[in-house]
Amino acid sequence: MPQPSAQVTAAEISRIAGVTRATVSNWRRRHEDFPAPSGGTDSSPLYDLDRVRSWLASRGHASAANPSEELRTTLRLRAQSAGGEAEDLLLLVLATAGRSPVELTAATELPEADLAARAQRDAASVTDAVPGAETVRFEAGDAAVLRALYACVRDDGGQAALGVLAERELEESAASGAYRTPAPLAGLIVGLLPGSPDRVLDPACGSGTLLAAAARRGARELYGQDTLPVQARRSAVSLMLTAPEAEVTVRAADSLRADAFPDLLVDAVLCNPPYGVRDWGHDELAYDPRWAYGVPARAESELAWVQHALAHLRPGGYAALLLPPATASRASGRRVRAELVRGGALRAVIALPAGASVPLHVGLQVWVLQRPEPGGPERKSVLFVDTATDTSAQAGHGGAAATARTRGGSRSASVDWEAVTARALGAWRAFTDNPDAFEDQPGVAHAAGVVDLLDDVVDLTPARLVRASRADVDPAELSAEADATRRDLVEAATSLARMAGREGWSAAGTAAREWRTATASDLARGGALTLLRTVPESARGRAESESGERTSARTVLTASDIARGSGPTGDPAELRSETAPVIAVGDVLVRAVVSGDGSMIRVAGEEEAGALLGLHVHLFRPDPARLDAWFLAGFLGAEENIAAASTGSTALTVSPGRLRVPLLPLEEQRQYGEAFRQVYDLRAEARRATLLAEETAQLLVGGLTGGALLPPRDATP
């Protein structure tokens, strides 16, 4: 029986062709032979996919969609035409992730019936490895989505394919509030666990990011549970890809209402639980034995998760939970907080800057807990760390100013994970080494006595508890630092004024210039540039790229480095890849995910040369005889260009092949390139001056209000 024809929207046509939606609208108006709508409505028409592809092919428009986007489209079309689900492809991702690119390419070239049979054999080979997995069957009608999946695993990796499948399942289940814990944050949370825990539980595991980070630290038994079946399945397969040597057990159920591991005791619990849930089971769980520190109020679901984590720890085991700031101060949670402090279970509260994780406008907190040991030492204090404060809060400790003096200081609202992690882990390790001898870091870290915390409100907000006292500041040191920072500000302001004073930015004429453009994919096919990226090892098995180079002691340029404007700071071990492109002078580097306010693009110089390319960064290597690097960077990084080449809902992912570049002679490219370089320098110097101005103001105000500085003699009105 023939399958009904698949239909696509105008947005999907734009992704297939690698053009903007406005271009598709122009095609509809200007070309009489453009396929007529075959369904949908007047405002949201649908088009026959086969006719659209034939029309595009007749005009030389090859598909510009990247493998992940192609898989995303074919999944929707499969569900539309045949009622298929993404769930039955999860096993296939696990089976194919360890195959070589040659094997995967051969699979995509098989006839439809042979491809379906091959996929069925591949999926069957790992059925026993996934608890609760059922046998799946594929037919010839599934060939399109199977080809797209094999190609996605080959080119983008198993994790990327898994993410697309989970995204589709989440759409079908109408689930909301499912967000991945950012990798740097997961690394920080796992870093708070002393030693290398062997058995780790995440009772709200989502996609398994925290458990994967624990596996990289040496955990051998991974236990996860999630309310959403799609997230549980995704987590199980993802962990088997990233930690094949670990024992993985993941269950789908509500951890608070239906604990899948009631008798399990582990070395560590990691969790990023759902926030603000009132229907968490307050009434039915009123007499639950887990509430050793008091029954959580209906509005305190987070404190229920805290006690659930403690109940699963062996004596002396640690838990780290990511929680909203209100958990530390709400009146309804006062009694439970008091018991956690009095009983010695709460060891630290670490405040993070806004933007560290969803919700991005809120500064979340990491709570570190330890299950008391019978007859163990008395715990007299709790550590509070505020990583959200500017480093300048440490009077006399230097920091933000030093940051502002490097690479033009283009630090912005993007989280400086290197600084946050160093501050949090440094204070925590010093505290755990000897809590009684811990020396406070004014404005950053403070060990508060248990007795001092047990007041009428038991407010555990770090910002309130780490404020520097006047006696902690040396007036002479503060005065010297303020003078040094002010001089740097004067220098930056002078440089900024000089750059802003450049003239000659004349009008192009009575109308804006128009030019022919080409996609990066087209330029790559023509040899004008090379597109490179780092693929985790699991996406390629043990196959090694001939053009790659083994990781060693080299540093890694990460997406965060580009956003902050810093030099390479990444750890090669985090790449999870034996091969990675080595950055050369003149390479254009673009962040793969649109997030935060930091820079999206950079032209590699001597500082970046020789570093390894980090994950989630696209590398464009232009042929200098055909493309100017700064010209390329300027147009690739244009806001409208990035927007047109990005897909996604909660997080926008840049499809590098769809970015467009004008076709201009090399000499004219160089003129534009020099202009873009000047604008880049102007922006970098403006960011540096802004940061130094804020630093100077904070130091002066803090010194005046703290009594360490006197007003200048000419301050009299």
C-alpha positions as CSV (number, residue, x, y, z in Angstrom):
1,M,0.0,0.0,0.0
2,P,1.6,3.3,-1.0
3,Q,2.5,5.8,1.8
4,P,0.7,9.1,1.8
5,S,2.8,12.0,0.6
6,A,4.7,13.9,3.3
7,Q,4.0,17.6,3.8
8,V,6.3,20.3,5.0
9,T,5.9,23.9,6.2
10,A,7.5,27.0,4.7
11,A,10.0,27.0,7.6
12,E,11.0,23.5,6.9
13,I,11.5,24.3,3.2
14,S,13.8,27.2,4.2
15,R,15.9,24.7,6.3
16,I,16.1,22.2,3.5
17,A,17.2,24.8,1.0
18,G,19.5,26.6,3.4
19,V,17.7,30.0,2.9
20,T,15.6,32.4,5.0
21,R,11.9,32.1,5.2
22,A,11.6,35.5,3.4
23,T,13.4,33.8,0.4
24,V,10.8,31.0,0.4
25,S,8.0,33.7,0.4
26,N,9.7,35.4,-2.5
27,W,9.8,32.1,-4.4
28,R,6.1,31.6,-3.9
29,R,5.3,35.0,-5.3
30,R,7.8,35.2,-8.1
31,H,7.8,31.7,-9.5
32,E,4.6,30.4,-11.0
33,D,5.9,26.8,-11.0
34,F,6.6,26.8,-7.3
35,P,4.5,23.9,-5.8
36,A,1.0,24.9,-4.7
37,P,0.0,24.2,-1.1
38,S,-1.3,20.6,-0.7
39,G,-2.8,21.1,2.8
40,G,-2.9,23.2,5.9
41,T,-4.5,26.7,6.0
42,D,-4.1,30.0,4.2
43,S,-2.0,31.3,7.1
44,S,0.0,28.1,7.6
45,P,0.1,26.2,4.3
46,L,1.7,22.8,3.8
47,Y,3.6,21.6,0.7
48,D,4.2,18.2,-0.8
49,L,7.8,17.3,0.1
50,D,8.6,15.4,-3.1
51,R,7.4,18.2,-5.3
52,V,9.3,20.8,-3.3
53,R,12.5,18.7,-3.5
54,S,12.0,18.3,-7.2
55,W,11.5,22.0,-7.7
56,L,14.6,22.8,-5.6
57,A,16.7,20.3,-7.6
58,S,15.6,21.8,-10.9
59,R,17.1,25.1,-9.7
60,G,20.3,23.6,-8.3
61,H,19.4,24.0,-4.6
62,A,20.9,21.0,-2.9
63,S,19.8,20.3,0.7
64,A,21.8,22.6,3.1
65,A,20.2,21.0,6.3
66,N,22.8,19.5,8.6
67,P,22.4,15.8,9.6
68,S,20.6,16.7,12.9
69,E,18.2,19.0,11.2
70,E,17.5,16.4,8.5
71,L,16.8,13.8,11.1
72,R,14.5,16.2,12.9
73,T,12.5,16.8,9.7
74,T,12.2,13.2,8.7
75,L,11.0,12.3,12.2
76,R,8.2,14.7,11.9
77,L,7.3,13.5,8.4
78,R,7.5,9.9,9.5
79,A,5.0,10.5,12.4
80,Q,2.8,12.4,10.0
81,S,2.6,9.8,7.3
82,A,3.1,6.5,9.1
83,G,2.4,7.1,12.7
84,G,5.9,6.1,13.8
85,E,7.4,7.2,17.1
86,A,10.9,8.3,17.9
87,E,11.1,5.8,20.8
88,D,11.8,2.8,18.6
89,L,15.0,4.5,17.3
90,L,16.7,4.8,20.6
91,L,18.2,1.3,20.5
92,L,19.4,2.0,17.0
93,V,21.4,5.0,18.2
94,L,23.1,2.9,20.9
95,A,23.9,0.1,18.4
96,T,25.4,2.4,15.7
97,A,27.3,4.9,17.9
98,G,30.3,2.6,18.0
99,R,30.4,1.9,14.3
100,S,33.0,3.4,12.0
101,P,32.0,6.2,9.5
102,V,32.6,3.7,6.6
103,E,30.1,1.2,8.1
104,L,27.5,3.9,8.6
105,T,28.0,5.3,5.1
106,A,27.5,1.9,3.7
107,A,24.3,1.5,5.6
108,T,22.8,4.7,4.2
109,E,23.5,3.5,0.6
110,L,21.5,0.2,1.1
111,P,18.2,-0.3,-0.7
112,E,15.1,0.4,1.4
113,A,14.3,-3.2,2.3
114,D,17.9,-4.1,3.0
115,L,18.3,-0.9,5.1
116,A,15.3,-1.8,7.3
117,A,16.6,-5.4,7.8
118,R,20.1,-4.0,8.7
119,A,18.6,-1.5,11.2
120,Q,16.5,-4.3,12.8
121,R,19.6,-6.5,13.3
122,D,21.5,-3.5,14.7
123,A,18.8,-2.7,17.2
124,A,18.3,-6.3,18.2
125,S,22.0,-6.6,19.1
126,V,21.6,-4.2,22.0
127,T,18.1,-5.0,23.2
128,D,19.3,-6.8,26.3
129,A,21.5,-3.9,27.3
130,V,18.6,-1.6,27.9
131,P,16.4,-2.6,30.8
132,G,12.7,-2.9,29.8
133,A,13.5,-2.4,26.1
134,E,11.1,-4.1,23.7
135,T,12.0,-5.6,20.3
136,V,11.5,-3.1,17.5
137,R,10.6,-3.7,13.9
138,F,11.4,-1.6,10.9
139,E,9.9,-1.7,7.4
140,A,10.9,-0.4,4.0
141,G,8.7,2.7,4.6
142,D,11.1,3.7,7.4
143,A,14.1,4.0,5.1
144,A,14.1,7.8,5.0
145,V,14.3,8.2,8.8
146,L,16.8,5.3,9.1
147,R,19.1,6.9,6.5
148,A,18.9,10.3,8.3
149,L,19.7,8.6,11.7
150,Y,22.7,6.7,10.4
151,A,24.0,9.9,8.8
152,C,23.4,11.9,11.9
153,V,25.3,9.4,14.1
154,R,28.1,9.4,11.6
155,D,28.5,13.2,11.2
156,D,27.1,14.7,14.5
157,G,27.6,11.8,16.9
158,G,25.3,9.5,18.9
159,Q,24.5,12.1,21.5
160,A,23.3,14.6,18.9
161,A,21.0,11.9,17.4
162,L,19.8,11.0,20.8
163,G,19.0,14.7,21.6
164,V,16.9,15.0,18.4
165,L,14.9,11.8,19.3
166,A,14.3,13.0,22.8
167,E,13.2,16.4,21.6
168,R,10.6,14.8,19.3
169,E,9.3,12.5,22.1
170,L,9.0,15.5,24.4
171,E,7.0,17.3,21.8
172,E,4.7,14.3,21.4
173,S,4.2,13.9,25.2
174,A,3.4,17.6,25.6
175,A,6.0,17.7,28.5
176,S,7.4,20.9,29.8
177,G,10.1,22.1,32.1
178,A,12.6,19.5,30.9
179,Y,16.0,21.2,30.7
180,R,19.6,19.9,30.4
181,T,22.0,20.8,33.2
182,P,24.8,22.8,31.6
183,A,28.0,20.7,31.4
184,P,30.2,23.2,33.3
185,L,27.6,23.3,36.1
186,A,27.5,19.5,36.2
187,G,31.3,19.5,36.4
188,L,31.2,21.9,39.3
189,I,28.5,19.9,41.2
190,V,30.4,16.6,40.8
191,G,33.6,18.4,41.8
192,L,32.1,19.1,45.2
193,L,32.0,15.4,46.0
194,P,35.2,14.3,47.9
195,G,37.1,11.5,46.3
196,S,35.6,9.4,43.5
197,P,32.2,7.9,44.6
198,D,31.6,4.5,43.2
199,R,27.7,4.4,43.4
200,V,25.8,7.5,42.4
201,L,22.1,8.2,42.2
202,D,20.2,11.0,40.5
203,P,16.5,10.8,41.4
204,A,15.5,13.4,38.8
205,C,18.0,12.4,36.1
206,G,16.5,14.1,33.0
207,S,19.0,13.5,30.2
208,G,21.6,12.1,32.5
209,T,24.1,15.0,32.5
210,L,25.0,14.8,36.2
211,L,25.4,11.0,36.1
212,A,27.6,11.3,33.0
213,A,29.8,13.8,34.8
214,A,30.0,11.4,37.8
215,A,31.0,8.6,35.4
216,R,33.9,10.7,34.1
217,R,35.0,11.0,37.7
218,G,35.1,7.2,38.1
219,A,31.6,6.2,39.2
220,R,31.0,2.6,38.3
221,E,27.3,2.2,39.3
222,L,24.9,4.8,38.0
223,Y,21.3,4.9,39.2
224,G,18.7,7.3,37.7
225,Q,15.0,7.9,37.9
226,D,12.8,10.4,36.1
227,T,9.1,11.1,36.0
228,L,9.1,11.4,32.2
229,P,9.6,8.0,30.4
230,V,11.2,9.8,27.4
231,Q,13.9,11.3,29.7
232,A,14.5,8.0,31.5
233,R,15.0,6.2,28.2
234,R,17.2,9.0,26.8
235,S,19.3,9.0,30.0
236,A,19.8,5.2,29.9
237,V,21.0,5.2,26.3
238,S,23.1,8.4,26.8
239,L,24.9,6.9,29.8
240,M,25.6,3.7,28.0
241,L,27.2,5.7,25.2
242,T,29.3,7.9,27.5
243,A,30.1,5.3,30.1
244,P,30.1,1.9,28.5
245,E,32.1,0.4,31.4
246,A,29.6,1.5,34.1
247,E,26.5,-0.4,35.3
248,V,23.5,1.7,34.4
249,T,20.1,1.3,35.9
250,V,17.4,3.9,35.1
251,R,13.7,3.8,35.9
252,A,10.7,5.9,34.9
253,A,8.5,7.0,37.9
254,D,8.0,9.9,40.3
255,S,10.9,9.5,42.8
256,L,8.9,11.2,45.7
257,R,5.7,9.2,45.2
258,A,7.1,5.9,43.8
259,D,10.8,5.5,44.7
260,A,12.2,2.9,42.4
261,F,15.2,2.3,44.7
262,P,13.6,2.3,48.2
263,D,16.5,0.2,49.8
264,L,19.4,1.7,47.8
265,L,22.2,3.4,49.7
266,V,24.8,5.1,47.6
267,D,28.1,7.1,48.0
268,A,26.6,10.2,46.4
269,V,23.4,11.7,45.3
270,L,23.3,14.4,42.6
271,C,20.1,16.2,41.6
272,N,18.7,19.1,39.7
273,P,15.0,18.6,40.8
274,P,11.9,20.4,39.5
275,Y,11.2,23.7,41.3
276,G,8.1,25.1,42.8
277,V,5.9,22.0,42.5
278,R,3.0,22.1,44.9
279,D,1.5,18.8,43.9
280,W,4.5,16.7,45.0
281,G,2.5,14.4,47.3
282,H,2.4,16.4,50.6
283,D,-0.8,14.8,51.9
284,E,-0.1,11.2,50.9
285,L,3.5,11.3,52.1
286,A,2.9,13.0,55.5
287,Y,4.2,10.0,57.4
288,D,7.0,9.0,55.1
289,P,10.1,7.8,56.9
290,R,12.3,9.9,54.7
291,W,11.3,13.1,56.5
292,A,13.9,12.7,59.3
293,Y,14.3,16.5,59.5
294,G,10.6,17.4,59.5
295,V,7.7,17.1,57.1
296,P,8.2,19.6,54.3
297,A,5.4,22.1,53.8
298,R,3.3,22.0,50.7
299,A,5.3,24.9,49.2
300,E,8.6,23.2,50.0
301,S,9.0,20.5,47.4
302,E,12.7,21.3,47.3
303,L,13.2,20.3,50.9
304,A,11.4,17.1,50.2
305,W,14.0,16.4,47.5
306,V,16.8,17.3,50.0
307,Q,15.5,14.7,52.5
308,H,15.0,12.1,49.8
309,A,18.6,12.5,48.8
310,L,19.8,12.2,52.4
311,A,17.7,9.0,52.8
312,H,19.6,7.3,50.0
313,L,23.1,8.1,51.3
314,R,25.3,5.7,53.2
315,P,26.5,7.3,56.5
316,G,29.1,9.8,55.5
317,G,27.9,10.0,51.9
318,Y,27.5,13.4,50.2
319,A,24.6,14.9,48.2
320,A,24.7,18.0,46.0
321,L,21.5,19.6,44.8
322,L,20.8,22.6,42.5
323,L,18.0,24.6,44.2
324,P,16.2,28.0,43.8
325,P,17.4,30.7,46.2
326,A,14.0,30.9,47.9
327,T,14.7,27.5,49.5
328,A,17.2,29.2,51.7
329,S,14.9,31.8,53.2
330,R,11.1,31.0,52.8
331,A,9.3,31.1,56.1
332,S,7.5,27.8,55.4
333,G,10.8,25.9,55.3
334,R,12.4,27.4,58.5
335,R,11.9,24.4,60.8
336,V,13.3,21.9,58.3
337,R,16.3,24.2,57.5
338,A,16.9,24.5,61.3
339,E,16.9,20.7,61.7
340,L,19.3,20.2,58.7
341,V,21.7,22.7,60.3
342,R,21.3,21.5,63.9
343,G,21.7,17.8,62.8
344,G,24.9,18.5,60.9
345,A,23.4,17.4,57.5
346,L,23.9,20.7,55.7
347,R,27.6,21.4,55.0
348,A,27.5,24.2,52.4
349,V,25.4,26.6,50.4
350,I,27.0,28.0,47.2
351,A,25.3,30.8,45.4
352,L,25.7,30.9,41.5
353,P,25.5,33.9,39.2
354,A,22.3,34.4,37.2
355,G,22.5,32.6,33.9
356,A,24.2,29.5,35.3
357,S,21.1,27.3,34.5
358,V,17.4,27.6,33.7
359,P,15.7,29.8,34.8
360,L,18.5,32.1,33.5
361,H,17.3,35.2,35.3
362,V,17.6,33.6,38.8
363,G,20.8,33.0,40.7
364,L,20.5,29.4,41.8
365,Q,22.2,27.7,44.7
366,V,24.0,24.4,45.2
367,W,23.3,22.8,48.5
368,V,26.0,20.3,49.7
369,L,24.8,17.8,52.3
370,Q,26.3,14.9,54.2
371,R,24.5,12.1,56.0
372,P,25.8,12.1,59.6
373,E,27.8,9.1,60.8
374,P,26.8,7.5,64.1
375,G,29.5,8.6,66.6
376,G,31.0,10.9,64.0
377,P,32.5,14.3,64.6
378,E,30.3,17.2,65.7
379,R,29.7,19.7,62.9
380,K,30.0,23.2,64.3
381,S,29.8,25.3,61.1
382,V,28.3,25.6,57.6
383,L,30.2,27.0,54.7
384,F,28.6,29.8,52.6
385,V,30.1,30.8,49.2
386,D,28.9,33.6,47.0
387,T,30.2,33.1,43.4
388,A,27.7,35.6,42.1
389,T,29.6,38.6,43.5
390,D,32.1,40.3,41.3
391,T,35.7,39.3,42.2
392,S,36.1,43.0,43.2
393,A,34.1,42.2,46.3
394,Q,37.4,40.8,47.7
395,A,39.0,44.0,48.7
396,G,42.7,43.7,48.1
397,H,42.4,40.4,46.3
398,G,42.6,41.7,42.8
399,G,40.5,39.8,40.2
400,A,38.0,41.4,38.0
401,A,40.4,44.2,37.2
402,A,42.9,41.6,36.1
403,T,40.3,40.0,34.0
404,A,39.5,43.3,32.4
405,R,43.1,43.8,31.5
406,T,43.2,40.7,29.4
407,R,42.1,40.3,25.8
408,G,40.2,43.6,25.9
409,G,38.2,42.3,28.8
410,S,35.2,41.3,26.8
411,R,33.6,39.5,29.7
412,S,29.8,40.1,29.8
413,A,26.7,38.5,31.2
414,S,28.0,35.0,30.2
415,V,29.0,33.0,33.2
416,D,32.7,32.8,33.8
417,W,32.7,29.1,34.7
418,E,36.5,29.0,35.2
419,A,36.3,31.7,37.9
420,V,33.0,30.4,39.4
421,T,34.4,26.8,39.7
422,A,37.7,27.9,41.1
423,R,36.0,30.1,43.7
424,A,33.5,27.4,44.8
425,L,35.9,24.5,44.9
426,G,38.7,26.4,46.4
427,A,36.6,27.5,49.4
428,W,34.9,24.1,49.7
429,R,38.2,22.1,49.8
430,A,39.7,24.5,52.3
431,F,36.7,24.1,54.5
432,T,36.5,20.3,54.3
433,D,40.3,20.0,55.0
434,N,39.8,21.7,58.4
435,P,36.4,23.3,59.1
436,D,37.5,24.7,62.4
437,A,40.6,26.4,60.9
438,F,38.8,27.8,57.8
439,E,39.7,31.4,57.1
440,D,36.9,33.6,55.8
441,Q,37.3,35.2,52.4
442,P,35.6,38.6,52.8
443,G,32.7,39.0,50.4
444,V,33.1,35.5,49.0
445,A,33.2,32.7,51.6
446,H,32.3,32.5,55.3
447,A,32.0,29.6,57.7
448,A,29.0,30.4,59.9
449,G,28.6,28.8,63.3
450,V,25.6,26.5,63.8
451,V,24.5,28.5,66.8
452,D,24.6,31.8,64.8
453,L,22.4,30.3,62.1
454,L,19.6,29.1,64.4
455,D,17.8,32.4,64.8
456,D,14.1,33.1,64.2
457,V,14.3,32.9,60.4
458,V,17.2,30.5,59.7
459,D,18.0,32.5,56.5
460,L,20.7,30.5,54.7
461,T,21.2,33.0,51.8
462,P,25.0,33.2,51.1
463,A,25.0,36.9,50.0
464,R,23.7,37.8,53.5
465,L,26.3,35.8,55.3
466,V,29.5,36.5,53.4
467,R,29.5,40.3,53.5
468,A,32.9,41.6,54.3
469,S,33.3,43.4,57.6
470,R,35.2,46.6,57.9
471,A,38.0,45.0,59.9
472,D,38.7,42.6,57.0
473,V,39.9,45.3,54.7
474,D,43.4,46.8,54.7
475,P,42.9,50.5,53.8
476,A,46.3,50.8,52.3
477,E,45.8,47.8,50.0
478,L,42.4,48.9,49.0
479,S,43.6,52.4,48.2
480,A,46.5,51.0,46.1
481,E,44.1,48.7,44.2
482,A,41.6,51.4,43.6
483,D,44.3,53.7,42.2
484,A,45.7,50.9,39.9
485,T,42.2,50.1,38.6
486,R,41.4,53.8,38.0
487,R,44.5,54.3,36.0
488,D,43.6,51.3,33.8
489,L,40.2,52.8,33.4
490,V,41.7,56.1,32.2
491,E,43.9,54.2,29.7
492,A,40.9,52.2,28.4
493,A,38.7,55.3,28.1
494,T,41.5,57.1,26.1
495,S,41.9,54.2,23.8
496,L,38.1,53.9,23.4
497,A,37.8,57.5,22.5
498,R,40.6,57.2,19.9
499,M,38.9,54.2,18.3
500,A,35.4,55.8,18.3
501,G,36.9,58.9,16.7
502,R,37.7,57.1,13.4
503,E,35.8,58.7,10.5
504,G,35.1,57.8,6.9
505,W,32.0,55.5,7.4
506,S,30.2,57.0,4.4
507,A,26.8,56.1,3.0
508,A,26.6,53.4,0.3
509,G,24.3,55.6,-1.8
510,T,20.6,56.3,-2.0
511,A,19.9,52.6,-1.4
512,A,21.7,49.8,0.5
513,R,24.0,47.6,-1.5
514,E,22.8,44.2,-2.7
515,W,25.0,41.2,-3.5
516,R,24.9,37.6,-4.4
517,T,25.5,35.3,-1.5
518,A,26.5,31.6,-1.1
519,T,26.1,29.3,1.9
520,A,29.1,28.1,3.8
521,S,28.2,24.6,2.6
522,D,28.5,25.8,-1.0
523,L,31.8,27.5,-0.3
524,A,33.1,24.4,1.4
525,R,32.1,22.3,-1.6
526,G,33.9,24.7,-3.9
527,G,37.1,24.5,-1.8
528,A,37.0,28.1,-0.6
529,L,36.8,27.1,3.0
530,T,36.9,24.0,5.3
531,L,34.3,23.3,8.0
532,L,35.6,21.4,11.0
533,R,34.4,20.5,14.5
534,T,35.2,18.1,17.3
535,V,33.1,15.0,17.6
536,P,33.1,12.9,20.8
537,E,34.8,9.5,20.5
538,S,31.5,7.7,21.1
539,A,30.3,9.0,17.8
540,R,33.1,7.3,15.9
541,G,33.9,4.3,18.0
542,R,37.7,3.9,17.8
543,A,38.0,5.2,14.3
544,E,40.6,8.0,14.0
545,S,40.4,10.8,11.5
546,E,43.4,11.1,9.2
547,S,43.3,14.9,9.5
548,G,42.9,14.9,13.3
549,E,45.5,15.0,15.9
550,R,45.7,13.1,19.2
551,T,44.9,15.2,22.3
552,S,47.8,15.8,24.6
553,A,48.8,18.6,26.9
554,R,47.3,21.2,24.6
555,T,44.7,23.6,26.0
556,V,41.2,23.7,24.5
557,L,39.3,26.7,23.2
558,T,35.7,26.4,24.5
559,A,32.5,28.1,23.6
560,S,32.7,29.9,26.9
561,D,36.1,31.2,26.1
562,I,34.7,32.8,22.9
563,A,31.8,34.3,24.8
564,R,34.1,35.7,27.5
565,G,36.9,36.9,25.2
566,S,39.4,34.8,27.2
567,G,42.2,32.6,25.9
568,P,41.9,28.8,25.7
569,T,41.0,27.4,29.2
570,G,39.5,24.0,28.4
571,D,40.7,20.6,29.6
572,P,41.5,18.1,26.8
573,A,40.0,15.3,29.0
574,E,36.6,17.0,28.7
575,L,36.6,16.6,24.9
576,R,35.9,12.8,25.2
577,S,37.7,12.5,21.9
578,E,41.0,11.1,20.8
579,T,41.1,13.5,17.9
580,A,40.3,17.1,17.6
581,P,41.1,19.8,15.0
582,V,44.0,22.1,16.0
583,I,43.3,25.8,15.6
584,A,45.5,27.8,13.3
585,V,45.9,31.6,12.8
586,G,43.1,32.9,10.6
587,D,40.5,30.3,11.5
588,V,37.1,31.7,12.2
589,L,35.4,30.2,15.2
590,V,31.7,30.3,15.8
591,R,29.8,29.2,18.9
592,A,27.3,26.4,18.1
593,V,24.6,27.5,20.6
594,V,23.2,31.0,20.8
595,S,23.1,31.9,24.5
596,G,24.0,34.8,26.7
597,D,25.3,38.2,25.7
598,G,28.9,37.2,25.0
599,S,30.6,37.2,21.6
600,M,29.5,34.6,19.1
601,I,32.5,34.7,16.9
602,R,36.3,35.1,16.9
603,V,39.2,35.1,14.4
604,A,42.0,33.0,15.8
605,G,45.3,34.8,16.5
606,E,48.6,33.7,17.9
607,E,47.0,33.1,21.4
608,E,44.6,30.6,20.0
609,A,46.9,28.9,17.5
610,G,47.8,25.4,18.5
611,A,44.9,25.0,20.9
612,L,42.4,22.2,20.3
613,L,38.9,23.0,19.1
614,G,36.3,22.6,21.9
615,L,32.9,21.0,21.7
616,H,30.0,23.1,20.5
617,V,32.3,25.3,18.4
618,H,32.3,25.4,14.6
619,L,35.6,26.1,12.8
620,F,35.7,27.8,9.4
621,R,39.1,27.6,7.8
622,P,39.2,29.9,4.8
623,D,41.5,29.6,1.8
624,P,43.4,32.9,2.1
625,A,43.7,33.1,-1.6
626,R,39.9,33.2,-1.9
627,L,38.5,34.4,1.4
628,D,39.6,37.1,3.9
629,A,39.3,35.8,7.5
630,W,37.9,39.0,9.0
631,F,35.5,39.5,6.1
632,L,34.2,36.0,6.6
633,A,33.9,36.5,10.4
634,G,32.1,39.8,10.0
635,F,29.3,38.4,7.8
636,L,29.1,35.0,9.5
637,G,28.6,36.7,12.9
638,A,25.9,39.2,11.7
639,E,22.9,38.9,13.9
640,E,20.4,38.4,11.1
641,N,22.7,35.7,9.6
642,I,23.0,33.8,12.9
643,A,19.2,34.0,13.4
644,A,18.4,32.7,9.9
645,A,20.8,29.8,10.3
646,S,19.6,28.8,13.8
647,T,17.0,26.2,14.9
648,G,15.5,25.1,18.2
649,S,13.1,26.4,20.8
650,T,14.6,26.7,24.3
651,A,18.2,26.8,22.9
652,L,19.1,28.0,19.4
653,T,21.6,25.8,17.6
654,V,23.6,27.3,14.7
655,S,23.6,25.2,11.5
656,P,27.0,26.3,10.1
657,G,26.4,25.2,6.5
658,R,23.4,27.6,6.3
659,L,25.3,30.8,7.2
660,R,25.6,33.0,4.1
661,V,28.5,35.0,2.8
662,P,28.5,37.7,0.0
663,L,30.5,36.8,-3.2
664,L,33.0,39.7,-3.5
665,P,36.4,40.1,-5.1
666,L,39.3,39.4,-2.6
667,E,40.5,43.0,-2.6
668,E,37.0,44.3,-1.7
669,Q,36.8,41.5,1.0
670,R,39.9,42.9,2.6
671,Q,38.5,46.4,2.8
672,Y,35.4,45.0,4.5
673,G,37.6,42.7,6.7
674,E,39.7,45.6,7.9
675,A,36.5,47.5,8.8
676,F,35.1,44.5,10.7
677,R,38.4,44.2,12.6
678,Q,38.2,47.8,13.7
679,V,34.6,47.3,14.9
680,Y,35.7,44.2,16.8
681,D,38.5,46.2,18.5
682,L,36.1,49.0,19.3
683,R,33.6,46.6,20.9
684,A,36.3,44.8,22.9
685,E,37.7,48.1,24.2
686,A,34.2,49.3,25.1
687,R,33.6,46.1,27.1
688,R,37.0,46.5,28.8
689,A,36.2,50.1,29.8
690,T,32.8,49.2,31.1
691,L,34.2,46.4,33.2
692,L,36.9,48.7,34.6
693,A,34.4,51.5,35.3
694,E,32.2,49.1,37.3
695,E,35.2,47.7,39.1
696,T,36.5,51.2,40.0
697,A,33.1,52.3,41.2
698,Q,32.6,49.2,43.4
699,L,36.1,49.6,45.0
700,L,35.5,53.3,45.7
701,V,32.0,52.9,47.1
702,G,33.0,49.9,49.1
703,G,36.0,51.7,50.5
704,L,34.0,54.8,51.4
705,T,31.1,53.0,53.1
706,G,33.4,50.6,54.8
707,G,35.6,53.4,56.3
708,A,38.7,52.3,54.5
709,L,38.9,55.4,52.1
710,L,38.4,59.1,52.6
711,P,36.7,61.5,50.1
712,P,39.2,63.3,47.9
713,R,40.0,66.8,49.1
714,D,38.4,68.4,46.0
715,A,35.1,66.6,46.7
716,T,33.7,69.6,48.6
717,P,30.7,71.1,46.7
